[in-house]
Amino acid sequence: MAKTAKIRLDRKSLAELGLDKLVEILLAEAASNKPLKARLETALAGTAGKEEVARMIGQRLDLLERAKTSINRPRAKDLTVELTGLIRTIEAELGTADTRLAVEQLLRLAGMRDSFEKRLNSDSARLIAVFADAETAAGTLILAMGEDDQLKLVPTIEAARAKDRYGESEEFYSRLIKGLNRKAARAWQDLLEPQLAAPDRTIGVSRLLQRLYQENGDVDGFVRLEARKPADRQDTMAVASLLMREGQFEAALEWVRKPPAAKRILHVHGLAVMVGPDYEQKERRLLEADILDHLKRREEAQALRWQVFLDGFDADVLRRYIARLDDFAEFDETDRAIAAALESDRIYEALAFLVAWPKLDKAASLVERHAGEWDGRHYELLLPATEALETDYPQSAVILYRALISNILDRGISAAYEAAAGYLKRIAGMSVHLQGIGAPPDHADFVIGLQSRHPRKFGFWQRVPLA
């Protein structure tokens, strides 16, 4: 039987179709495909020069800007296809002929986001995402430009950014900053600085300016601008970190010790979030300790690290503390840390530390000493501790498994019945180790107790194998 030839959709295969056949297919498809029709018309206009291409694209953008009618779901779908095609047309037909003009057109399209959102009468995430696609395409073209071309484009970039009154494109412009050459970044900085006098625009402008200061290596400008902000918008940690990296240790210490406002608005991963005074408190104190080290105030730095450890029993903090000890002091200080954890009434933090260090024999001792106190609601901490102890310290593991099972059944968490049944099965497998761990001492008695308290938890019991 002859093999069927495999058809490949590539340049060679299409060339074999012949010009007339390709033209026929394109005309038929363009009759019902608006983006393709526009792409073909623009390509034809390209034979008359880039000015004609720009004119045709500009006409389409004019129509889109003037539109006022509401956008329903079917229309949103059509617009998504149309605008996606328009972006491709600008990139392909204008991007290579006049990159600057292509960027202007793409930024103009991206700037229509707000007007389109207001016209939508139903959500259309894909349509709104098209405007981010236009920004991405513009950014790609900008970053591929030479130094002088980028510099000439700065006023266009700033004009587009100024129209973004709600900061929806702030992340795009922040990413763009990192790819601009030093001259272009400085020119943009010069355009932004006078705008700080406008109260309604200061917040967005100041954030971009600070990123520009960082890119331009202007530490003093960055700090001056942060100092101008109201206390509830100051990121004192960012300033202290920057100053420490620049070797300005006294100034860094002053900033890291500034008491945070009761409520602050910070930008985290591009989102404005409100945080309380305890936000990054541990990181702030550790940064202060590092700054003190640079200032040759070693004892103060170590005392601060030790206190941070005691406040949270964080194994990583203890490692940082020990790493800066004198030779042979490590063992005594480690013993002191373990003793502090064992003596603490913050048993969950202490257990997490002893497991993470790891010091499993001490963790097991802590578990057994507080056998009746463990609450299975802390399962995110207890479960890994249980699994860590199970092999060498099964009695302690059983205590924690029982706490987890009891919590699931007491609270009727049906989604966790499968897990609870699995824990019970593991306990049964360790029955030889169950004597002497406190009431009830026997596995069978523990199961009877569960049956008496939860006889109607059928979703659990049907998962428990019969003895």
C-alpha positions, 0 to 999 in steps of 0.5 A: 500500500502506497504511503500518503504524502505528508502535506507541509504548510511552508514556503516551498509548498505554497510556492508550488501552488502558483501565484494565481491559486494563492491570489484566489485563496487570499481574496476568498479568505479576505472577503470574510476576514477583516484583519486579513483584508486590512493586512493585504490593503496595507501591504498594497499601500506599502508599494506607494511608500511608508507614508501611505501605510501610516495614513491607512493605519492612522485612519483605522486608529482614528475610527477606533478612537471616535467610536462611542457605541457600547461593546457587547460580547460578540462585538468584543470578540470581533474587536479582539481579532481586529485589533490583534490583526492591526498590531501584526500589521503595524509590526510587519508593514511599518515596523521595518520601514519606520520603527519610530512611527510604528512605536507611535501607532502602537502606543496610540492603540495601547492608550485606548484601553480606558475608553474601550473598558468604559464601553464594555457592557460585559467583561472581556479579558481577552480584548483588554489583553490586546492593549497589553499586547500593543505595549509589548510590541512597542517595547520590543521595537523600542529596545531594539532601537539605537541610542539616538533613535531611543533618545528622539522617541522619549517625548513620544513615550512620555506623552503616551504615559501622561495619558495613563491617568490610572496607572494601568500601564505603569508596569510596562513603563517600569520595564521599559526603563530597564532597557533604555540607554543612559541618555534616553533614561536621563532625558525621560528623567528631565521630563518627569521631574517638573511634574512633581509639582502637580499633586494629582500626578505625583505618586505615579511620576515619583515611582517612575522617577525613582526607577530612573534614578536607580537606572541612572545611578542617582542615589541622592535623587532617589533618597530625596524623592522618597523623603518628599513622600508622606510617611504612609507611602515611604518605603524606608526599607528600600532606601536603607538597602540602597544606601547600604549597597552604596556604602552610605551606612550612617544614612542607611541606619537612620532610614532603617530605624525610621518607625513605619507608619501605622498603615502604609501603601507600598507597591509589591510586584506591581500592585498597591497594597496596604500594610501594617507596621509589622510588615517586613519587621524581621527583614528590617531588623536583620537589615539593621544588623547588617548595617551595624556590621558595616559600621563595626558595631558587631556586638549590637548587630549580634544582639539584634540577630539573637533577639530576632531569633528568640522572637520567631525561632527562625532557623535561618536567622540562627544560621546568620547569627552563628555565621558571625560568631568567633571560632568555637563559639558555635556549639555553645550558642547552638545549645543555648538556642535549642534550650530557649526553644525547649523552654518556650511556651510558643510550642509550635514555633519551637517545634518548627525550629527543632525540625528545621535545624534539625534536632529531631531528638529534641523535637520528639522530647518537646512533642511528648512533653506537651502531648495533650496540647497539640491542636491539629488546626496547625496542620501546615506545621504539624504534618511535616514535623510528623513525617520527619519524626515518624521513622526514628521517633514513632511515639512522637509521630503518633501524638501528632497524627492523633491530633491531626485526625481528631481535628479533622473529625471534630470539625467535620472537614469531609475533604480531609477524611481521606487524609485522616484515614491514611493517618489512622492506617499509619498509626496502626502500622506503628502499633508496637511503639504506642505504649506509654505515650499518654491516654489513651495508651492503646491504638484500639482504645483511640479508635474506640474513642473516635467511634464513640465521638463520631459515629455518624462520620460515614465519609470517614469510616468507610475509608477505614479498613476493617480490622 
